[in-house]
Amino acid sequence: MKISQIDVFQVNYKLLDQKYTWSRGQSVTSFVSTIVKMSTDEGLKGFAEVCPLGSAYMEAYAQGVPSGINEIGPLLVGKDPCQINVINALMDSVMSGHSYVKAPLDTACWDILGQATGIPICTLLGGRYVESFPLYRAISQGSSDEMKDDVARYREEGYRRFQLKVGGDPDEDIERIKAVLEVIKPGDILVADANTGWIARHAIRVVNALKGEDLYIEQPCLTLEECLVIREHTRLPMVLDEIIKGVGSLMRAYNHRAMDVVNIKISRVGGMTKAKQIRDLCETLGIAMTIEDSWGGDITTATIAHLVGSTRSEFYFTSTDFNSYNDVRLAEDAPRRIDGRLRVPCGPGLGINVDEKILGEQVLTIR
């Protein structure tokens, strides 16, 4: 089997909650998501999605995806998509970095491999440990009362895990977190996610003000060195997110005992192949994981579900259902949240059927 064509589409998503705000005043109201359709000479089609959270969040921007694929894609045509490590080695040999460009090409190969073998991706990744899993809800940064009300509202919808977007003025953040703690119930999980937004002295003030409370602190500062300073000042468990970009950064953080949980974003590390590598290493080292991506819709949500479904439950921390935040449905059979949980698809490959009519016209075709 050979790759015969790669089509690239871009779809606009609008937020159902109108606006999403996080650290340093960054916010978005809509997204441009890139959808890759990889076709083979045997009639199989693999799909994948990459959706940056704007252009300022990480080293990724929506308009860069088609340009990067236009450089890599011609070298993949004629190659066997089931030889996934070979595909990854080829991509890495012709383009340094730009993991978010490579990620959908890699994941589309996994979709094809699953269809070719009649096996769900989660089985190919090692086996299905769970049929469904609990989700977190991201709480957009706002006033303490707004965030408290949002947590209470989403708790009624079945969520029991909440990620508060903080990383602003430390006094306001302390007020936000304490307000939300008033509505958190036993068994709930609360994460205060600064998204690198605090400088060290502000982060120290926040964690000291929260001494003895039951919550996690996520990525307080920009660098590992700064996060280590915060680690020295608190006994609150810590999640590292933005600085975990691959095996190297994971091992540096692990060797410094810098975290209790890491966040694996599939597109940030280069796709399912490298996400699996990091996941397997975390299980070996005993590190819990949030498994997700930067943003996305139905295809991203299904992709995440397969990686979570093949992860040992004791190392799973949380994940989210991006397709519940957006206004566009690309696959009616994609997994949907029910009472704060998401199912793992059972069909071969991604196990969803993408409605190609919704994708519109290609922005790029490679033959």
N, C-alpha and C positions, 0 to 999 in steps of 0.2 A: 504494500500500500504506500502511496506517495501523496504528499501535499500538492494539490493541483492549483489552488487559488486561495488567496487571503483577502477578505473584504473587511473594510473598517467603516463603522457607522458612528455617528455622534448623536446622542439623545439628550434633550434638556429635561431635567427634573426640577420641579418646584416643591418647596417644603410645605407640608400640610399645616405646620405650625407657624408658617410665614417667615420666621427668622431663627437662625441658629448662631449663638454668640459664645465665644470662648475667650481665652486669655488675651491680654493686651488689646482689648477692644476689637479683635478680629470677628467678623461675622459674615454669613452668607444667607441669601434668600433662595438661591437656585444653584444648580450644578450642571456641568457638562460631563456626561459619562460616555466613555468610548467603548463600543461593543465590537469585538472581533469575531468574525465567522471564518473558520478555517475549513476548507473543503478538500476532499480527497478524490483520487481517481476511482475509488470504489463506492462513491456516493455518500459517504459519511460526512457529517458536518459537526464540527466542534465549536462551542461558543465560550466566550470569556468576557469579562468586564473589568475596566479600571476607571475609577472615578476619584480624582484628587479632591481634597477638601479646599477648594479655591487654589490660589497660586502662592500663598504665603505660608501655608502650614508646613509643608515639607518640600524637598527637592523634587517637585513634580508639578506639572501644569497640563491642563487638558489639551491645549493646542500642540503640545510637544509630543503627544502619543502618536498621532498619525505620521508626523515627520520621522520619528524614530523607527516606527514599523516600516516606513518606506525605505529606510536604509538597511534594516535587517531582513525584511520579508523576502526579497528576491533570492536570498541565499538559502531560504528554507524550502522554497518551491522545488519539488522533486525529491525531497528528503522524506524518510519514513517518520510520521508523527508519533509512532509507538516507541521509537528509540529516544525516549525523553532525555536521558542524560546526554546523548549525542547532540540533540537539539540545543540543550542548555550550553554545552561546551562550545558549540558553534556560535551561539549568540554572544557569549562572553568573549570569544576570540575576535569578534568584529566590532564590538562596542563596549567600552569600559563604563561601568556604572550604569546609570539610567535604568535601575531595576524596574521601575514602574512601566517602562516601555516593554520590557521582556516578559513581565508577569502575565499579561493576557495571552501571549503566544504560547507560553508554557502551559497555562491552565487549559487552553483550547486543546492542546495535545492530550492532556489527561482525559478530557471529555471524549475525544475520539478513541483513546485506548479503552475506556470503559465501554463504549458502544461496540467496539470491535470484539471485545471479549464477553459482552453481555453482563458486565459486572459493575456495580456502583463504585464511584471513586473512593468512597470511604472504605470499601473492602480492599481495593487496590492499595490504599494507604496503610493497611495493616489489619483491618477488621473493624466491624461495627460493635462498639462497646455499649452504645445507648441508642434508643429509638427517638428520644427527644431530650432537650436540655433547657435549663433555666437561662433567661436573658436579663441583661441590665437595660435600663433606660437612661440615656444621656439627658441631663437637665441643663438646658441652655442658661447661660449666665444672665441673671437679672437681679432684681431686688431680693432681699431675704424673704419677704412675704410672697413674692411671685414664685420663687424656687420652692419654698415650703408648700405652697398650694399645688405646684406641678407634681411634686413627689406624692402628695396625698391623692391627687387625681390618678396618676399612673399606678399607684398602689391598688386602687380600686379596680384597675384593668388587669391586675394579676401579677404585675412586676413586684419582685422582692429584692432587687439589686439596683442600685442607683449610682450614677456617675455624675457628680456635681461639677459644672464648669466654673472653676475659680481662677486663680492666677492674676488677680487684679490688685486693687488696694488691699493691703493685709487686714486692716480693721474691718472693711466691708466683707472680706472673705470670711473672717472669723464670725461675723454676724450671720452671714449666709449659712455657714456650716452648723452653727449652734441652733439656728431656727429650724433647719431640716432635721436635726437630731431629735427635736421635739415630736416629730411625727413618725420617726423610725420605730419599728416594732422588733421584739426579740426574733432573731432568725434572719432579719434583713441584713443586707450588706450595703455599706455606704463607702463610696470612694470620692475623695476630694481631688479632682484632677486639675492641676495647674497648667498642664500643657506647656511646660518650660517657662511659665510667665512670671515667676517670682525671682528676684535676686536673693542671694543667700540670707542676708540679714532680715528680709521680710519673711522668707520661709521659716526661719528660726522663730520669729515672733508668732507665726501662725501655729506651728506645731507645739510650742510651749503653751499657748493659750488653750490647746486641745488636749493637754496631758490628761490621761486617764479615760478619755472618751473611746468609743468603739467605732473606729473607722480606719480606712487606708488612705495614705497620701500617695498620689500618683504624679510622677515626673515633676517635682517641684521647680527644678532649675534646668538650664540649658545644657550643661555639661555633666559628665560623670563626676568630675572632681567637685563641683558644687553640690551635687546630690549626695556625695559622700559626707560633706560637711553637715548637711541636714540629717543624714543618717546617724551621725554622732550625737545629735542633740535631741533625739526622740526615740521612744520605744514603740511608736506607732509603726505598723507594718508598711512597707513601701513597695510601690509598683513602678517599674521603669518601662517607658514606652518609646518616646521619640529617639532615644539614643541606641535602641536595639535595632540594628540594621543588618545584622548577619551573625554568623558564628563567632567572628572575631570580637565584635562588640559585646556579644553575650558572654563570652569567656572572660573578657576583661572585667565586666561587672561582677560575674560570679567569683572570680579570684579576689576581688575586693570586698566580697560579701555585701554587695551594695543594695540588694533587693530581696524581697520575698516572692514577688510575682513579676513576670514580664508580659508585655503586650506584643503579640506577634501579629503584624499587619501583613497580609499576604502580598499585596502589591509592593509594599515597601521593601520586602526582602527578595523580590524577583519572581514570585509565583508559587504554585503549589509544591514544586520539587524542593525548593530551598526552605519553604515554610515547614515541610515535613522533616527536613534535616534538622532544623532548629527545634521543632516539636519533640522529635525523638531524643535529641540531646538533653532537652529540659527534663523529660521523663527520667532519663538516666541520672541526671544530677539532682533530681528531686525538687525542681522548680515549678511552681504553679503558673498557669498561663491564662491570660485573656487572649482569645483567638478571634480576630476580626479583620477589618480592613479600614482604609481611610474613609470611604463612603461607597455608595453603590445602590443597586436596586435588586431586582429578582435574581439576576445571574450571580451577583456578588453574594447575596444572602445564601443561595444554594451552595456556592463554593465553600463559604465559611462552614455551613452545616456539615459538609462532608469531612472537613478537617476536624471539627469538634467531635463528630460521631466516631471517629477513629482514634480519639484521644482517651487515655485512661482517666476514668472519672475523678480519681483522687488528685489528679494534676490539673483538672479543669477548674478555672476560677470563674470566668464569665465570658459572655459574648453579646452581640446585639443583632437585631433584625432590621437592617437598613431599609428594607422594602416597606416597612410600616411608616417611615418618615416622609416618603415621597408620593407624588401624585400620578406616577406612570407605572403601569403593569405590563411587563414584557412577556411574562409567562404565567398564565392563569393557574398552572399546576405547581408553581414555585411554592416552597414552604411558607406558611403564614403563622404568625403568632397566635397561640390559643392559651389564654390564662397565663401569660408571661413565659411561655415555653415555645420552642421551635422544634419541629420534627426533622429528622434526617431523611432525605429522599431515598427511595428504594429502587428506582429505575436505573438502567445502565448509564454509565458516565455521570453527568450532572443530574440526570433523572428528571429533567424538566424539558418542556417543549416551548421554545422561543417563538413568538409570533413575529415573523419577519416583516409583516406589513407595518408594524408599529415602528420599525427601525428607520424607515424612510429611505432616502437615497444614500448610496455609498459616498464617503468622502475620499476613499482610496480603494483601489482594486489592484492586486498584484497577481499576475499569472506567470 
